[in-house]
Amino acid sequence: MGTMLTQALMGVLDPISLVLVVLGVSAGILVGALPGLTATMAIALLVPFTFGMAPIHGLVLLGAIYSGAIYGGSFSAILINTPGTPSAIATTFDGFPMAQKGEAYRAIVTATLASVFGGVVGVVFLIFLSPPLARASLSFGPPEYFWLAAFGLTIIAAVSPRSTLKGLVGGGIGLLISTIGIAPIEGSVRYTFGTVALQNGIALIPALIGFFCIPEVLRMVEESHESGTVIPYKRQRKMVTRVFHRLLRHPWLMIRSSVLGTFIGIIPGAGGNIAGLVSYNEAIRTSKKKSSFGKGSMEGVAASETANNASVSGALIPMLTLGVPGAPPAAVLFGALLLQGMRPGAELFTSHGTITYAFLFSLILANLAMLPLGILLGRAVARLMQQVRVQTMAPLIIFLSMVGSYSIYNNIADIYTMVGVGLAAHALRKAGFMPGPIVLGLILGPIAEQGLTQSLLLGRARGSLTSVFFGRPISLILIVLTVVSILAPMIVQYRERHGKGGTLKAVKQLKQEHPESSL
Amino acid sequence: MTVRTRNLVSAIAVLLVSAYWFVEAGGFRPLSRIFPQVVAGIVFVSALTLAVLTIIGHGPVIQMAGGDSGTRHRRSATLMGALVVWTVLVPLIGMLAAGAVGVILMGVITFRGHHGTIRAILIALVSVVVFYGLFRFVLFVPFPAGVFG
């Protein structure tokens, strides 16, 4: 173990890794800051580039982009009142009012320090929680994996932003797509329509690029709005120290937001936007100065940014240990791992331990690098936000999507898959079916099918299906969680209908009290 | 198209697809068929619930983008068409030439009426050549060359 950690540390401290961290975080900040470009899109486009790299370098770059992009979303949230990434929604509530009051730099420094803190705490959780969870996954048999997949799908439906039912149908569509190709048991050729290219199933990386890039590009061109006016700002001396001291006076805010962010990130489908909103809600609920929120409260920015950056590591915990991604960018990272021949689970922390720990350590570096890079690049990023119309990047993103899909296996069928999936995802999105649940279904499909069919075989051999599916403690816990995840949204909706609260009561109340604010 | 119509049309489409998935699975071997049939059954029931809820006026709300929907739909349809043309051209004239045609097509649709259209398309074309070169000569990806091969 000691040797593995030393090698991992050496791997992450080698010059190439360090350069990739700086490049990845810088590019991530830019991607996150430009509304329309998302962290998931950037990672999906970069995966084919990393295919030719050493696994350690590829993962370091992707992790740095992911962290940088979630933080970068705060720039547009603060300077133009538009979240650059969905994770920064709650940052707009107080970030933009701060900028309007001439405190844009203070808001950016707050977002930067909070992101660094949340990000580092999240990685610490990731480093300490993942190995024992991965070891625990060794005690999972086929029934546990089946129930785990069922839980993953119901929870993503439960936290779907628009509709639980549509989330459930979306997950189901993903599961149906996952059944295309030769069946894992008994080998029937399914739903290939006579096409040889589909016999191995839908190629994962082209499908991920299709799901996350094409609909975004089509939407950005379709909506084709002008970028908002960026509020200019100047750097001020000693602002970092002043904000740092101010945040030190709110240790519980920072710790609570980090923990909330990490654990919300673990929930499949919840992601940084929910982490930011819940943390912001808690910040209002526990604050003595509730009325300052929504009018430019530094604590509001800190709560949102700490939580959304902590959720990055949270989303990686179930992905690395159980193969269940916590958020769309983690789903693409899952694809990148498979491409490098690494399967999530205990093996990642044993046979591939050096690479995995190097990746985890690099996330700490990436989060620390956000501090100097965010402060130094901030004004340049703000200028680019003013000058670059993201629509001008649309044709290039399409070209990169095609080149990237093709270059993994040098197969033209992968371009057709990517474009077909992308157009279908665009149509589904217009009908209210978001890509996240569909992709989770696509990823969980093989796990669920293998779990189901192997459990059936086990049950037949033992003469009791009930004892196999319902007789093991981990299965029972997962069944309870599955039932809770189905019932919880219904209870929340019922309580909301009867005026008994809801998940973000404080945010809603504030919105009613201050309709003029940016809430 | 209203939110209600969208919900209904999408629910019917999902109903048809899941029904097809279920029936088609009948021809597979027993252990190959069980998972697709279980999933298709669940999706069918969920889509049916969605359709019924929509009909009785309790369907989910879809957030629709603002602005002129007619222009948006036309732009969307044209873009999707351009993307299909671009894809079809790849095996015929090669990745680079198809990329150039695709960029010009999408560029015209995207930037039409905006200031600096030609400049934006030229920048996109140069970027395409740079990324093509990176993949072709640095990462050694053998792209289809089409009639130019």
Interface residues (C-beta under 8 A of the other chain):
Chain A: F49 G52 R162 S163 L165 K166 L168 V169 G172 I173 L175 L176 T179 A183 I185 E186 G187 S188 R190 Y191 I214 L218 R219 V221 E222 E223 S224 H225 R389 Q391 T392 M393 A394 P395 L396 I398 F399 L400 M402 V403 Y406 S407 N410 I412 I415 Y416 V419 G422 L423 H426 L428 K430 A431 G432 F433 G445 A448 E449 L452 T453 L456 L457
Chain B: R6 N7 V9 S10 V14 V17 S18 W21 E24 A25 F28 R29 P30 L31 S32 R33 I34 F35 P36 V38 V39 A40 I42 V43 S46 A47 T49 L50 L53 P60 V61 I62 Q63 A65 G67 R72 R75 S76 L79 M80 L83 V84 W86 T87 V90 P91 M95 G99 G102 V103 M106 G107 I109 T110 F111 H114 A120 I121 I123 A124 S127 V128 F131 Y132 F135 L139 V141 P142 F143 P144
